[in-house]
């Protein structure tokens, strides 16, 4: 598995844990790494934590954008896995200039297919595509 793919999967698991337990980011990240049987490389760990901390830091803005583009969906009614995959990829689309939008979207779709239900990939793709075209790096300059 590629390093960034692995890092995104770890980040999703941490975001899921934080979403469910409502524990602090610092506590959740620390306990997550403590409970890993096989420690990832420093690079993987660093990118995972960048995603988690970035999503949590920008969550209000990210959730507002997701709500705007998730037609007929309230963010709290989304499946926890889907919601956090979309948050993570939206963070990449909106705030990480070194990652091409296509990569962020494709990785999110693959993770959604792996961890979500049978329609998660389509659901995630639809919302992220809208965000990218209208609010992200793929948005047309006005």
BELFENMO-V833331 format. One record per backbone hydrogen bond with DSSP energy under -0.5 kcal/mol. CO is the residue of the C=O (numbers start at 1). NH is the residue of the N-H. If there is no record, write none. Layout:
CO|NH, CO|NH
This chain:
2|6, 3|7, 4|8, 5|9, 6|10, 7|11, 8|12, 9|13, 10|14, 11|15, 12|16, 13|17, 14|18, 15|19, 16|20, 17|21, 18|22, 24|28, 25|29, 26|30, 27|31, 28|32, 29|33, 30|34, 31|35, 33|36, 37|39, 41|45, 42|46, 43|47, 44|48, 45|49, 46|50, 47|51, 48|52, 49|53, 50|54, 51|55, 52|56, 53|57, 54|58, 56|59, 58|62, 59|63, 60|64, 61|65, 62|66, 63|67, 64|68, 65|69, 66|70, 69|71, 70|73, 74|77, 74|78, 75|78, 79|83, 80|84, 81|85, 82|86, 83|87, 84|88, 85|89, 86|90, 87|91, 88|92, 89|93, 90|94, 91|95, 91|96, 92|96, 93|137, 95|97, 96|99, 98|100, 100|103, 100|104, 101|105, 102|106, 103|107, 104|108, 105|109, 106|110, 107|111, 108|112, 109|113, 110|114, 111|115, 112|116, 117|120, 119|123, 120|124, 121|125, 122|126, 123|127, 124|128, 125|129, 126|130, 127|131, 128|132, 129|133, 130|134, 131|135, 131|136, 132|138, 133|140, 136|139
